[in-house]
Amino acid sequence: MTRTPEPGEKSSGNDAHLIETQIASENVFQGHFLQIRRDTVSLPDGKSTTREYIVHPGAVMIVAQLHDGRLVMERQYRYPVQAVMIEFPAGKLDLGETSLACAQRELLEETGYTACEWARAGMLHPVISYSTEFIDIWFARGLQLGQRKLDEGEFLDVFAATSTELMHWCANGLVTDAKTLTGMLWVQNVLSGAWRLDWKTAKA
């Protein structure tokens, strides 16, 4: 009997009936940090087609917990959807930057907080149908407030919310951001004890 792979498991030889193979690739658009590619691929049945997708450098999201248990959140206008969104702090990886270093930098720049302890929860792929983007999920605690350092042209509000408040906003549709919904799933399971985190002291 053929074993069914677990969700997210790397493809194996048993997946030949699913895998598409690149024949050719072209760069359609090169932006400031995104590029769009159009690949010609061979399908499992031998036919060919094209796949257009966005190449993204990857990103991090930070679930930062205050001493009283509240979560550090942001409100930011997102131009593509023409709306102010409630989100966990997040940002893209710089070239050569480690995931943890990016998380520490983004938390400080966007919120002004540094953290004594960090734990990597996992990874999410927000748009697997047309982007290579991945987001590493980090938890942070032992927060100390300093001076935030927003990028030029970056405008956002920082506030704190309880997990109950955030859960309510997810349930009633006020929060629709995919990474924040995934972050709330982690918060819920960590608080219940169902999922465990491996906390480590932050390196200086």
Phi and psi in degrees as GROMACS dihedral restraints (atoms count N, CA, C in turn):
[ dihedral_restraints ]
;  ai    aj    ak    al  type     phi  dphi    fc
    3     4     5     6     1   -78.1    20    10
    4     5     6     7     1   128.7    20    10
    6     7     8     9     1   -76.3    20    10
    7     8     9    10     1   136.6    20    10
    9    10    11    12     1   -81.7    20    10
   10    11    12    13     1   123.0    20    10
   12    13    14    15     1   -62.8    20    10
   13    14    15    16     1   149.1    20    10
   15    16    17    18     1   -70.3    20    10
   16    17    18    19     1   151.5    20    10
   18    19    20    21     1   -55.8    20    10
   19    20    21    22     1   132.1    20    10
   21    22    23    24     1    85.0    20    10
   22    23    24    25     1    -6.5    20    10
   24    25    26    27     1   -70.7    20    10
   25    26    27    28     1   143.3    20    10
   27    28    29    30     1   -61.1    20    10
   28    29    30    31     1   145.6    20    10
   30    31    32    33     1   -65.3    20    10
   31    32    33    34     1   145.7    20    10
   33    34    35    36     1  -123.3    20    10
   34    35    36    37     1  -176.0    20    10
   36    37    38    39     1   -61.4    20    10
   37    38    39    40     1   -22.4    20    10
   39    40    41    42     1   -73.5    20    10
   40    41    42    43     1    -7.8    20    10
   42    43    44    45     1  -100.1    20    10
   43    44    45    46     1    16.1    20    10
   45    46    47    48     1   -57.9    20    10
   46    47    48    49     1   -30.2    20    10
   48    49    50    51     1   -75.9    20    10
   49    50    51    52     1    -1.7    20    10
   51    52    53    54     1  -116.9    20    10
   52    53    54    55     1   -24.4    20    10
   54    55    56    57     1   -80.2    20    10
   55    56    57    58     1   136.9    20    10
   57    58    59    60     1  -102.6    20    10
   58    59    60    61     1   141.0    20    10
   60    61    62    63     1  -114.8    20    10
   61    62    63    64     1   130.5    20    10
   63    64    65    66     1   -68.6    20    10
   64    65    66    67     1   132.5    20    10
   66    67    68    69     1  -104.0    20    10
   67    68    69    70     1   -44.2    20    10
   69    70    71    72     1  -149.6    20    10
   70    71    72    73     1   160.0    20    10
   72    73    74    75     1  -147.8    20    10
   73    74    75    76     1   139.5    20    10
   75    76    77    78     1  -136.4    20    10
   76    77    78    79     1   147.0    20    10
   78    79    80    81     1   -88.1    20    10
   79    80    81    82     1   113.1    20    10
   81    82    83    84     1   -85.2    20    10
   82    83    84    85     1   -37.4    20    10
   84    85    86    87     1  -151.7    20    10
   85    86    87    88     1   137.1    20    10
   87    88    89    90     1  -121.2    20    10
   88    89    90    91     1   113.0    20    10
   90    91    92    93     1  -102.0    20    10
   91    92    93    94     1  -161.6    20    10
   93    94    95    96     1   -63.2    20    10
   94    95    96    97     1   -45.1    20    10
   96    97    98    99     1  -139.1    20    10
   97    98    99   100     1    -3.4    20    10
   99   100   101   102     1  -112.7    20    10
  100   101   102   103     1   149.7    20    10
  102   103   104   105     1  -133.6    20    10
  103   104   105   106     1   153.1    20    10
  105   106   107   108     1  -114.1    20    10
  106   107   108   109     1   129.0    20    10
  108   109   110   111     1  -118.9    20    10
  109   110   111   112     1   150.5    20    10
  111   112   113   114     1  -123.5    20    10
  112   113   114   115     1   114.2    20    10
  114   115   116   117     1  -107.3    20    10
  115   116   117   118     1   143.8    20    10
  117   118   119   120     1   -96.1    20    10
  118   119   120   121     1   128.4    20    10
  120   121   122   123     1  -127.7    20    10
  121   122   123   124     1   152.0    20    10
  123   124   125   126     1   -94.4    20    10
  124   125   126   127     1   127.5    20    10
  126   127   128   129     1   -84.4    20    10
  127   128   129   130     1   163.2    20    10
  129   130   131   132     1   -56.4    20    10
  130   131   132   133     1   -26.5    20    10
  132   133   134   135     1   -89.6    20    10
  133   134   135   136     1     6.0    20    10
  135   136   137   138     1    94.1    20    10
  136   137   138   139     1   -14.7    20    10
  138   139   140   141     1   -76.5    20    10
  139   140   141   142     1   169.1    20    10
  141   142   143   144     1  -125.3    20    10
  142   143   144   145     1   156.5    20    10
  144   145   146   147     1  -156.7    20    10
  145   146   147   148     1  -178.3    20    10
  147   148   149   150     1  -114.1    20    10
  148   149   150   151     1   149.6    20    10
  150   151   152   153     1  -127.4    20    10
  151   152   153   154     1   122.6    20    10
  153   154   155   156     1  -106.3    20    10
  154   155   156   157     1   133.3    20    10
  156   157   158   159     1  -154.4    20    10
  157   158   159   160     1   159.7    20    10
  159   160   161   162     1   -96.4    20    10
  160   161   162   163     1   131.5    20    10
  162   163   164   165     1   -94.6    20    10
  163   164   165   166     1   121.3    20    10
  165   166   167   168     1  -122.2    20    10
  166   167   168   169     1   142.5    20    10
  168   169   170   171     1   -73.9    20    10
  169   170   171   172     1    -9.2    20    10
  171   172   173   174     1    98.2    20    10
  172   173   174   175     1   162.5    20    10
  174   175   176   177     1  -152.5    20    10
  175   176   177   178     1   176.4    20    10
  177   178   179   180     1  -130.9    20    10
  178   179   180   181     1   157.3    20    10
  180   181   182   183     1  -132.0    20    10
  181   182   183   184     1   143.0    20    10
  183   184   185   186     1  -120.9    20    10
  184   185   186   187     1   121.8    20    10
  186   187   188   189     1   -96.4    20    10
  187   188   189   190     1    96.5    20    10
  189   190   191   192     1  -100.0    20    10
  190   191   192   193     1   125.6    20    10
  192   193   194   195     1  -107.2    20    10
  193   194   195   196     1   123.5    20    10
  195   196   197   198     1   -73.7    20    10
  196   197   198   199     1   168.5    20    10
  198   199   200   201     1   -60.4    20    10
  199   200   201   202     1   -30.0    20    10
  201   202   203   204     1   -88.4    20    10
  202   203   204   205     1     6.2    20    10
  204   205   206   207     1    93.5    20    10
  205   206   207   208     1   -12.2    20    10
  207   208   209   210     1   -69.2    20    10
  208   209   210   211     1   157.9    20    10
  210   211   212   213     1  -105.7    20    10
  211   212   213   214     1   139.8    20    10
  213   214   215   216     1   -80.6    20    10
  214   215   216   217     1   122.1    20    10
  216   217   218   219     1  -125.1    20    10
  217   218   219   220     1   166.8    20    10
  219   220   221   222     1  -132.6    20    10
  220   221   222   223     1   153.5    20    10
  222   223   224   225     1  -120.0    20    10
  223   224   225   226     1   123.6    20    10
  225   226   227   228     1  -144.2    20    10
  226   227   228   229     1   138.7    20    10
  228   229   230   231     1   -76.7    20    10
  229   230   231   232     1   126.1    20    10
  231   232   233   234     1  -110.3    20    10
  232   233   234   235     1   109.0    20    10
  234   235   236   237     1   -58.0    20    10
  235   236   237   238     1   -44.4    20    10
  237   238   239   240     1   -57.1    20    10
  238   239   240   241     1   -32.4    20    10
  240   241   242   243     1  -104.2    20    10
  241   242   243   244     1     1.1    20    10
  243   244   245   246     1    55.0    20    10
  244   245   246   247     1    46.3    20    10
  246   247   248   249     1  -153.9    20    10
  247   248   249   250     1   152.6    20    10
  249   250   251   252     1   -83.5    20    10
  250   251   252   253     1   124.7    20    10
  252   253   254   255     1  -112.4    20    10
  253   254   255   256     1   145.2    20    10
  255   256   257   258     1   -90.8    20    10
  256   257   258   259     1   126.4    20    10
  258   259   260   261     1  -144.9    20    10
  259   260   261   262     1   160.7    20    10
  261   262   263   264     1   -76.8    20    10
  262   263   264   265     1   151.7    20    10
  264   265   266   267     1   -56.7    20    10
  265   266   267   268     1   143.2    20    10
  267   268   269   270     1  -162.1    20    10
  268   269   270   271     1   164.7    20    10
  270   271   272   273     1  -176.3    20    10
  271   272   273   274     1   164.2    20    10
  273   274   275   276     1   -85.6    20    10
  274   275   276   277     1   154.5    20    10
  276   277   278   279     1   -73.5    20    10
  277   278   279   280     1   136.3    20    10
  279   280   281   282     1   -83.5    20    10
  280   281   282   283     1   159.2    20    10
  282   283   284   285     1   -57.8    20    10
  283   284   285   286     1   124.8    20    10
  285   286   287   288     1    80.3    20    10
  286   287   288   289     1     1.1    20    10
  288   289   290   291     1   -86.7    20    10
  289   290   291   292     1   138.2    20    10
  291   292   293   294     1   -76.1    20    10
  292   293   294   295     1   161.1    20    10
  294   295   296   297     1   -61.7    20    10
  295   296   297   298     1   -45.3    20    10
  297   298   299   300     1   -65.3    20    10
  298   299   300   301     1   -43.8    20    10
  300   301   302   303     1   -59.9    20    10
  301   302   303   304     1   -38.9    20    10
  303   304   305   306     1   -64.4    20    10
  304   305   306   307     1   -43.6    20    10
  306   307   308   309     1   -62.6    20    10
  307   308   309   310     1   -43.1    20    10
  309   310   311   312     1   -64.8    20    10
  310   311   312   313     1   -42.0    20    10
  312   313   314   315     1   -65.6    20    10
  313   314   315   316     1   -47.1    20    10
  315   316   317   318     1   -65.6    20    10
  316   317   318   319     1   -39.4    20    10
  318   319   320   321     1   -61.5    20    10
  319   320   321   322     1   -44.2    20    10
  321   322   323   324     1   -67.1    20    10
  322   323   324   325     1   -47.6    20    10
  324   325   326   327     1   -62.8    20    10
  325   326   327   328     1   -43.4    20    10
  327   328   329   330     1   -85.4    20    10
  328   329   330   331     1   -33.0    20    10
  330   331   332   333     1  -118.7    20    10
  331   332   333   334     1   -19.4    20    10
  333   334   335   336     1    87.7    20    10
  334   335   336   337     1    -2.2    20    10
  336   337   338   339     1   -91.5    20    10
  337   338   339   340     1   143.2    20    10
  339   340   341   342     1  -114.6    20    10
  340   341   342   343     1   160.3    20    10
  342   343   344   345     1  -130.0    20    10
  343   344   345   346     1   145.1    20    10
  345   346   347   348     1   -81.3    20    10
  346   347   348   349     1   -31.0    20    10
  348   349   350   351     1  -131.8    20    10
  349   350   351   352     1   144.3    20    10
  351   352   353   354     1  -134.1    20    10
  352   353   354   355     1   148.4    20    10
  354   355   356   357     1  -144.0    20    10
  355   356   357   358     1   126.6    20    10
  357   358   359   360     1   -83.5    20    10
  358   359   360   361     1   122.6    20    10
  360   361   362   363     1   -86.7    20    10
  361   362   363   364     1   -44.8    20    10
  363   364   365   366     1   170.2    20    10
  364   365   366   367     1  -157.8    20    10
  366   367   368   369     1  -136.6    20    10
  367   368   369   370     1   148.7    20    10
  369   370   371   372     1  -131.7    20    10
  370   371   372   373     1   151.7    20    10
  372   373   374   375     1  -114.1    20    10
  373   374   375   376     1   105.5    20    10
  375   376   377   378     1   -71.8    20    10
  376   377   378   379     1   -31.3    20    10
  378   379   380   381     1  -142.1    20    10
  379   380   381   382     1    75.0    20    10
  381   382   383   384     1   -67.4    20    10
  382   383   384   385     1   -16.7    20    10
  384   385   386   387     1   -79.5    20    10
  385   386   387   388     1   -22.7    20    10
  387   388   389   390     1  -148.7    20    10
  388   389   390   391     1    20.2    20    10
  390   391   392   393     1  -152.2    20    10
  391   392   393   394     1   147.9    20    10
  393   394   395   396     1   -85.1    20    10
  394   395   396   397     1     0.6    20    10
  396   397   398   399     1   -58.9    20    10
  397   398   399   400     1   136.2    20    10
  399   400   401   402     1  -127.1    20    10
  400   401   402   403     1   153.2    20    10
  402   403   404   405     1  -129.8    20    10
  403   404   405   406     1   118.6    20    10
  405   406   407   408     1   -79.0    20    10
  406   407   408   409     1   133.7    20    10
  408   409   410   411     1   -99.8    20    10
  409   410   411   412     1   120.8    20    10
  411   412   413   414     1  -118.0    20    10
  412   413   414   415     1   140.2    20    10
  414   415   416   417     1  -103.1    20    10
  415   416   417   418     1   144.3    20    10
  417   418   419   420     1  -136.8    20    10
  418   419   420   421     1   140.6    20    10
  420   421   422   423     1  -146.9    20    10
  421   422   423   424     1   172.8    20    10
  423   424   425   426     1    69.6    20    10
  424   425   426   427     1    50.9    20    10
  426   427   428   429     1   -79.8    20    10
  427   428   429   430     1   143.4    20    10
  429   430   431   432     1  -128.7    20    10
  430   431   432   433     1   131.2    20    10
  432   433   434   435     1   -90.0    20    10
  433   434   435   436     1   130.0    20    10
  435   436   437   438     1  -129.3    20    10
  436   437   438   439     1  -143.6    20    10
  438   439   440   441     1  -103.5    20    10
  439   440   441   442     1   123.7    20    10
  441   442   443   444     1   -77.5    20    10
  442   443   444   445     1   160.2    20    10
  444   445   446   447     1  -134.9    20    10
  445   446   447   448     1    73.9    20    10
  447   448   449   450     1   -64.7    20    10
  448   449   450   451     1   145.8    20    10
  450   451   452   453     1   -66.7    20    10
  451   452   453   454     1   156.4    20    10
  453   454   455   456     1   -60.9    20    10
  454   455   456   457     1   131.0    20    10
  456   457   458   459     1    83.9    20    10
  457   458   459   460     1     6.9    20    10
  459   460   461   462     1  -103.4    20    10
  460   461   462   463     1   127.9    20    10
  462   463   464   465     1  -133.2    20    10
  463   464   465   466     1   122.1    20    10
  465   466   467   468     1  -157.8    20    10
  466   467   468   469     1   153.8    20    10
  468   469   470   471     1  -100.0    20    10
  469   470   471   472     1   141.0    20    10
  471   472   473   474     1  -111.5    20    10
  472   473   474   475     1   134.0    20    10
  474   475   476   477     1  -149.5    20    10
  475   476   477   478     1   172.3    20    10
  477   478   479   480     1  -117.6    20    10
  478   479   480   481     1   143.8    20    10
  480   481   482   483     1  -139.5    20    10
  481   482   483   484     1   149.6    20    10
  483   484   485   486     1   -76.8    20    10
  484   485   486   487     1   159.9    20    10
  486   487   488   489     1   -62.8    20    10
  487   488   489   490     1   -32.6    20    10
  489   490   491   492     1   -65.1    20    10
  490   491   492   493     1   -43.3    20    10
  492   493   494   495     1   -61.8    20    10
  493   494   495   496     1   -46.0    20    10
  495   496   497   498     1   -64.6    20    10
  496   497   498   499     1   -39.2    20    10
  498   499   500   501     1   -61.4    20    10
  499   500   501   502     1   -40.7    20    10
  501   502   503   504     1   -64.1    20    10
  502   503   504   505     1   -42.0    20    10
  504   505   506   507     1   -65.2    20    10
  505   506   507   508     1   -35.9    20    10
  507   508   509   510     1   -67.0    20    10
  508   509   510   511     1   -39.8    20    10
  510   511   512   513     1   -69.4    20    10
  511   512   513   514     1   -36.5    20    10
  513   514   515   516     1   -94.7    20    10
  514   515   516   517     1     5.3    20    10
  516   517   518   519     1    88.6    20    10
  517   518   519   520     1     3.9    20    10
  519   520   521   522     1   -69.4    20    10
  520   521   522   523     1   -35.8    20    10
  522   523   524   525     1  -101.4    20    10
  523   524   525   526     1   119.8    20    10
  525   526   527   528     1  -125.2    20    10
  526   527   528   529     1    -3.2    20    10
  528   529   530   531     1   -64.7    20    10
  529   530   531   532     1   125.8    20    10
  531   532   533   534     1   -61.4    20    10
  532   533   534   535     1   -43.3    20    10
  534   535   536   537     1   -67.5    20    10
  535   536   537   538     1   -34.1    20    10
  537   538   539   540     1   -72.1    20    10
  538   539   540   541     1   -37.6    20    10
  540   541   542   543     1   -62.1    20    10
  541   542   543   544     1   -41.9    20    10
  543   544   545   546     1   -65.5    20    10
  544   545   546   547     1   -40.4    20    10
  546   547   548   549     1   -60.3    20    10
  547   548   549   550     1   -38.0    20    10
  549   550   551   552     1   -67.2    20    10
  550   551   552   553     1   -34.5    20    10
  552   553   554   555     1   -60.1    20    10
  553   554   555   556     1   -43.0    20    10
  555   556   557   558     1   -65.5    20    10
  556   557   558   559     1   -44.6    20    10
  558   559   560   561     1   -57.6    20    10
  559   560   561   562     1   -47.8    20    10
  561   562   563   564     1   -58.7    20    10
  562   563   564   565     1   -45.0    20    10
  564   565   566   567     1   -77.1    20    10
  565   566   567   568     1   -31.6    20    10
  567   568   569   570     1   -68.2    20    10
  568   569   570   571     1   -44.5    20    10
  570   571   572   573     1   -64.3    20    10
  571   572   573   574     1   -33.0    20    10
  573   574   575   576     1   -79.0    20    10
  574   575   576   577     1   -14.1    20    10
  576   577   578   579     1    88.9    20    10
  577   578   579   580     1     0.5    20    10
  579   580   581   582     1   -71.2    20    10
  580   581   582   583     1   -34.7    20    10
  582   583   584   585     1  -118.0    20    10
  583   584   585   586     1   138.0    20    10
  585   586   587   588     1  -109.1    20    10
  586   587   588   589     1   150.5    20    10
  588   589   590   591     1  -116.0    20    10
  589   590   591   592     1   146.7    20    10
  591   592   593   594     1  -102.3    20    10
  592   593   594   595     1    94.1    20    10
  594   595   596   597     1   -77.6    20    10
  595   596   597   598     1   140.0    20    10
  597   598   599   600     1  -134.1    20    10
  598   599   600   601     1   145.6    20    10
  600   601   602   603     1   -68.7    20    10
  601   602   603   604     1   137.2    20    10
  603   604   605   606     1   -67.0    20    10
  604   605   606   607     1   140.1    20    10
  606   607   608   609     1   -81.9    20    10
  607   608   609   610     1   143.1    20    10
